[in-house]
Amino acid sequence: MLVLLSPAKKLNENHPIKEGGTLPQFIDDAEKLINNLKKYTPKKLSKLMSLSDALSELNVERYQNWQKEHSEKNAKTAGLIFDGEVYTGLDAKSFTKKQMEYAQNNLRILSGLYGLLKPLDLVHPYRLEMGTKLKIGRKNNLYEFWGDKIVDEVNLLLENQKEQTLVNLASNEYFKAVNKKKLKGNIITPVFKDFNNGKYKAVMVYAKKARGMMANYIITNKIEKAENLKGFDTAGYCFNAAASTDNELVFLRG
């Protein structure tokens, strides 16, 4: 079983580096993107990404300081640097050494800049959402730039799993980077809904955290079979068979 997450916009650069840092697989591709982004002024970047002046200036500085060398002295741990609701739920900082090793084999983070990241991959702070319409040569956006590289790697990873199931805990924006027509495995998408104003619906802030908690559940319990995902009951969520399908597992709360 392989789990996919989206990154977060918010970063925590003050986390302690985990030992055993690894180099992102698509570092050469990341360098191509950075070389393109280094040409952007704050004003141009603000227009491309709809960023404030302060964020534009910060990220232009990040691009200029980015270097291909990634080490524990100059980079951050991918599984710890992201700081949104998903990563609060994931709580990777609490993983034991064995749990982190399991995560290295069973968890991947989709990335606009790095393509696909392992939790212990070393990264430089950056901002580049997958949906950004960044033109690179003849490629009109990041989906075209990454092409089938991501799905090809996912397929290789699935071959080494006991059950060739991909658990999609990523956002639509990021999961679009995986060519589903070429995916050689079963896709399961957990959906989390809260009772609100007389009906169940996805409340984004809660749903994001629940995605992280589901990833944590899979890693800490070493879940290998899709059937066992139904046992997830963290934070009051319960599996609802009537609302679910073979490929969409619905968890309700309240």
Buried (B, 14 or more C-beta within 10 A) or exposed (E): BBBBBBBBEEBBEEBEBBEEBBBBBBBEBBBEBBEBBEEBEBEEBBEBBEBEEEBBBBBBEBBEEBEEEBEEEEBBBBBBBBBBBBBBBBBBBEBEEEBBBBBBBBBBBBBBBBBBBBBBBBBBBBBBBBBBEBEBEEEEBBBEBBEEBBBBBBBEBBEEBEBBBBBBBBBEBBBBBBBEEEBEBBBBBBBBBBEEEEEBEBBEEBBBBBBBBBBBBBBBEEBBEBEBBBEBEBEEBEBBEEBBEEEEBBBBBE
